């Protein structure tokens, strides 16, 4: 340890792995924090389709390799994220040279080629994969999002992705990953999807609960209900993208240069409650990954409100522990 701070990794060593999403800049600018506190890393963007295969057959693994090498050089494991998603997938995947949508068979072959190449490259180096990401709709009667994967292949695109990933690395744990996973309507859709896949013998080993939460939502009761519902499927649970936004989604304020004392205290209380709940379910939750590590960099800056700073982590912009950190480590 570079300081006298307790290590998150060590505090929870008997409960679950502590992880963080990283990028090539983060492993330079936040290197010491990661080394001190993290046991697992996820590539924030650099294992997504558009980064790894921007043009057909042209794989660009340099930055993903850099992240994997960083992890292994510091005795960390790697979560792979993500193989099939409706976002950050280049247009060439779905269209031919004339601009027409490809056939089911062509898209399945492109999916298989991509998954086989990527998962095969990192076999033995990446212990689990978010195979399919965010395929369920939030609201309404439909179960699945109307993505190009689904439009061209059909509803079984999810099954095929898991089968291809399992074929490429039979030892990897395979996850379905989604957001808004604790709100009852979407929770039941995710449950139904994963149950139907497992009932067919598809190798879905876990559910990734993204956990992009706020100071008040979802409620602790909703989080608990989701954990119990998913765990009833006898799958592994990973908290895959944890952050606690200082703003509710509908809050469009842009006038705060720093968080108020009240917000900081509310976030500390919230994180304390969340981790106490996670510890209750440490028999089913094997990993808790933050979608970042410190407030100097977060995807929530400028989202969903442009020009707005957010402060969603346990460490501040100067990599100092916030009250939330102490609430988490002191239980």
C-alpha positions in Angstrom: 0.0 0.0 0.0 1.2 3.5 -0.8 -0.5 5.0 2.2 -2.0 4.0 5.6 -5.4 3.7 4.1 -7.2 0.4 4.4 -7.3 -1.4 1.1 -10.8 -2.0 -0.3 -9.5 -5.2 -1.9 -8.3 -6.5 1.5 -11.3 -5.3 3.5 -13.6 -7.4 1.4 -11.2 -10.3 0.6 -13.5 -12.8 2.3 -16.7 -11.4 0.8 -16.2 -10.6 -2.9 -13.6 -9.3 -5.4 -13.4 -5.5 -5.6 -13.0 -4.2 -9.2 -12.9 -1.1 -11.3 -13.5 -0.2 -15.0 -10.3 1.2 -16.6 -9.0 2.6 -19.8 -5.4 3.2 -21.0 -5.4 6.7 -19.4 -6.7 5.5 -16.1 -4.0 2.9 -15.7 -1.5 5.7 -15.9 -3.2 8.5 -14.0 -5.0 6.3 -11.4 -2.4 3.6 -11.3 -1.6 3.6 -7.6 -5.3 3.7 -6.5 -5.9 0.7 -8.7 -2.9 -1.2 -7.4 -3.8 -0.4 -3.8 -7.5 -1.2 -3.9 -8.6 -3.4 -6.8 -8.5 -7.1 -7.5 -10.4 -7.2 -10.8 -10.5 -4.9 -13.8 -12.9 -4.4 -16.7 -12.1 -2.5 -19.9 -14.5 0.4 -19.9 -14.6 0.6 -23.7 -11.5 -1.1 -25.2 -13.0 -4.6 -25.5 -16.2 -3.4 -27.2 -16.8 -4.4 -30.8 -16.0 -1.0 -32.4 -12.6 -0.9 -30.6 -11.5 -4.5 -31.3 -12.8 -4.9 -34.9 -13.5 -1.4 -36.4 -13.2 -2.9 -39.9 -14.1 -6.4 -41.0 -11.2 -8.8 -40.2 -9.0 -5.9 -38.9 -8.5 -6.6 -35.2 -6.9 -3.9 -33.0 -6.0 -5.5 -29.7 -3.2 -3.2 -28.6 -5.1 -1.3 -25.9 -7.1 -4.3 -24.7 -3.8 -6.2 -24.4 -2.3 -3.3 -22.4 -5.2 -3.5 -19.9 -4.9 -7.3 -19.6 -1.1 -7.0 -19.1 -1.6 -4.3 -16.4 -4.0 -6.5 -14.6 -1.9 -9.6 -14.6 1.3 -7.8 -13.7 -0.5 -6.7 -10.5 -2.2 -10.0 -9.6 -5.6 -8.8 -10.8 -8.2 -10.8 -12.8 -10.0 -9.4 -15.8 -13.7 -9.3 -16.6 -14.4 -9.2 -20.4 -16.9 -6.5 -21.5 -18.7 -6.9 -23.9 -19.2 -9.1 -26.9 -22.7 -8.4 -28.2 -24.3 -5.0 -27.7 -26.6 -2.7 -29.7 -24.3 0.2 -29.1 -20.6 0.7 -30.1 -20.9 -1.9 -32.8 -19.6 -0.7 -36.2 -22.1 -0.5 -39.1 -20.2 -2.9 -41.3 -21.3 -5.7 -39.0 -24.9 -5.3 -40.1 -24.6 -4.2 -43.8 -23.0 -5.4 -47.0 -20.9 -3.2 -49.4 -24.1 -2.0 -51.2 -25.6 -0.7 -47.9 -28.2 -3.5 -47.6 -28.7 -5.4 -44.4 -27.0 -8.7 -44.4 -28.8 -12.1 -44.0 -29.2 -14.0 -40.8 -26.5 -16.5 -41.8 -24.0 -13.8 -42.6 -24.6 -11.9 -39.4 -24.3 -15.2 -37.4 -21.0 -15.9 -39.1 -19.7 -12.4 -38.3 -20.8 -12.8 -34.7 -19.2 -16.2 -34.4 -15.9 -14.9 -36.0 -15.7 -12.0 -33.7 -16.5 -13.9 -30.5 -14.2 -16.8 -31.4 -11.3 -14.5 -32.1 -11.7 -12.2 -29.1 -12.6 -14.9 -26.5 -10.0 -17.2 -28.0 -7.2 -14.6 -27.7 -7.9 -14.0 -24.0 -8.6 -17.6 -23.1 -7.0 -18.2 -19.7 -6.5 -14.4 -19.3 -10.1 -13.2 -19.0 -12.0 -15.3 -16.5 -15.5 -14.1 -17.4 -17.4 -12.3 -20.1 -20.4 -10.0 -20.4 -21.5 -11.9 -23.4 -24.7 -10.0 -24.2 -25.3 -6.5 -22.9 -28.6 -4.6 -22.4 -30.8 -6.7 -24.7 -34.0 -6.2 -22.6 -36.4 -3.2 -23.0 -37.1 -1.1 -19.9 -40.8 -0.7 -20.3 -43.8 -2.0 -22.3 -45.0 -5.4 -23.5 -41.9 -6.4 -25.4 -39.2 -8.4 -23.7 -36.3 -7.7 -26.1 -35.0 -4.5 -27.5 -35.4 -4.1 -31.3 -31.7 -4.1 -32.0 -30.1 -4.9 -35.4 -28.9 -8.1 -33.9 -32.5 -9.1 -33.2 -33.9 -7.7 -36.4 -31.6 -9.7 -38.6 -31.0 -12.9 -36.6 -34.1 -13.1 -34.5 -34.7 -13.6 -30.8 -32.2 -16.5 -30.7 -29.2 -14.1 -31.3 -28.7 -14.2 -27.5 -28.5 -18.0 -27.4 -26.1 -18.1 -30.3 -23.8 -15.5 -28.7 -23.5 -17.6 -25.5 -23.0 -20.8 -27.4 -20.2 -19.2 -29.4 -18.5 -17.8 -26.3 -18.7 -21.1 -24.5 -17.2 -22.9 -27.5 -14.3 -20.4 -27.6 -13.5 -20.8 -23.9 -15.4 -23.6 -22.0 -13.9 -22.5 -18.7 -15.0 -18.8 -18.8 -18.0 -17.7 -16.7 -20.6 -16.1 -19.1 -22.9 -13.3 -18.0 -25.9 -11.5 -19.2 -25.4 -7.8 -18.2 -28.0 -5.0 -17.8 -29.0 -1.7 -16.2 -32.2 -0.7 -14.3 -31.9 -4.2 -13.1 -33.6 -3.6 -9.7 -36.7 -1.9 -10.9 -39.5 -4.5 -10.7 -40.8 -4.4 -14.3 -37.3 -4.8 -15.9 -36.2 -7.1 -13.1 -38.9 -9.6 -14.1 -38.0 -9.3 -17.8 -34.3 -10.0 -17.1 -35.3 -12.9 -14.8 -37.6 -14.4 -17.5 -34.9 -14.1 -20.2 -32.2 -15.7 -18.2 -34.5 -18.4 -16.9 -35.6 -19.3 -20.5 -32.0 -19.5 -21.6 -31.0 -21.7 -18.7 -34.1 -23.9 -19.2 -32.9 -24.5 -22.8 -29.4 -25.5 -21.5 -27.7 -22.3 -22.8 -24.5 -21.7 -20.8 -25.5 -18.5 -18.9 -23.6 -18.7 -15.6 -24.3 -15.3 -14.2 -26.2 -12.0 -14.2 -24.4 -8.7 -14.2 -26.2 -6.1 -12.2 -24.8 -2.8 -13.6 -25.8 -0.8 -10.5 -25.7 2.7 -12.0 -27.6 4.1 -9.0 -28.4 7.4 -7.4 -28.6 8.8 -3.8 -32.2 7.5 -3.5 -33.0 5.1 -6.3 -33.4 2.2 -6.5 -34.5 1.6 -2.9 -32.7 -0.9 -0.7 -35.8 -3.1 -0.8 -35.7 -3.1 -4.6 -32.0 -4.0 -4.6 -32.6 -6.8 -2.1 -35.6 -8.1 -4.1 -33.5 -8.2 -7.3 -30.6 -10.0 -5.7 -32.9 -12.6 -4.3 -34.9 -13.0 -7.5 -31.8 -13.5 -9.7 -30.1 -15.7 -7.1 -33.1 -18.0 -7.3 -32.0 -19.0 -10.8 -28.8 -20.5 -9.2 -26.6 -18.1 -11.1 -23.6 -16.1 -10.0 -24.2 -12.4 -9.4 -21.7 -9.7 -10.2 -22.2 -6.0 -9.5 -20.6 -4.9 -12.7 -20.7 -1.0 -13.1 -21.3 0.5 -9.7 -21.5 4.2 -9.2 -23.7 6.4 -7.1 -24.7 9.6 -8.9 -25.1 12.8 -6.9 -28.1 13.6 -9.1 -31.4 11.9 -9.8 -31.9 11.2 -13.5 -34.5 13.9 -13.9 -32.4 16.5 -12.1 -31.0 18.9 -14.7 -29.0 21.2 -12.5 -25.7 22.6 -13.8 -24.9 25.1 -11.1 -22.8 23.0 -8.7 -19.0 23.4 -9.0 -18.6 21.0 -6.0 -21.0 18.7 -4.2 -22.8 20.1 -1.1 -22.0 18.8 2.3 -25.4 17.3 2.4 -24.9 15.4 -0.8 -21.5 14.1 0.4 -23.1 12.8 3.6 -26.1 11.4 1.8 -23.7 9.5 -0.6 -21.7 8.2 2.3 -24.8 6.8 4.0 -26.0 5.3 0.7 -22.7 3.6 0.0 -22.6 2.2 3.6 -26.1 0.8 3.2 -25.3 -0.7 -0.2 -22.2 -2.5 0.9 -23.8 -3.8 4.1 -26.5 -5.3 1.8 -23.9 -6.8 -0.5 -22.1 -8.4 2.4 -25.4 -10.0 3.4 -25.4 -11.7 0.0 -21.7 -12.5 -0.3 -22.6 -16.2 -0.9 -24.1 -15.2 -4.3 -22.3 -11.9 -5.1 -18.8 -12.8 -6.2 -17.6 -9.5 -7.5 -18.3 -5.8 -7.0 -16.9 -3.6 -9.8 -17.0 0.2 -9.7 -17.4 1.9 -13.2 -14.2 3.9 -12.5 -12.3 4.5 -9.3 -12.1 8.2 -8.5 -14.1 11.4 -9.3 -11.5 12.9 -11.7 -12.9 10.6 -14.4 -16.4 9.2 -14.7 -18.8 8.6 -17.6 -21.4 10.6 -15.6 -19.5 13.8 -16.4 -21.7 15.4 -19.1 -24.3 12.6 -18.9 -27.2 13.0 -19.0 -26.6 16.8 -18.7 -23.9 18.3 -20.8 -21.4 20.6 -19.0 -22.1 19.0 -15.6 -19.6 17.4 -13.3 -20.5 14.4 -11.2 -18.8 12.8 -8.1 -20.0 9.2 -7.9 -17.1 7.3 -6.3 -15.4 6.6 -3.0 -12.3 8.7 -3.9 -12.4 12.4 -4.9 -10.8 14.2 -7.8 -7.4 14.2 -6.0 -7.7 10.5 -5.2 -8.4 11.2 -1.5 -10.9 9.0 0.4 -14.3 10.6 0.8 -16.7 10.0 3.8 -18.3 7.3 1.6 -15.0 5.4 1.6 -14.8 5.3 5.4 -18.5 4.3 5.7 -17.8 1.4 3.4 -14.6 0.1 5.0 -15.9 0.6 8.6 -19.1 -1.4 7.8 
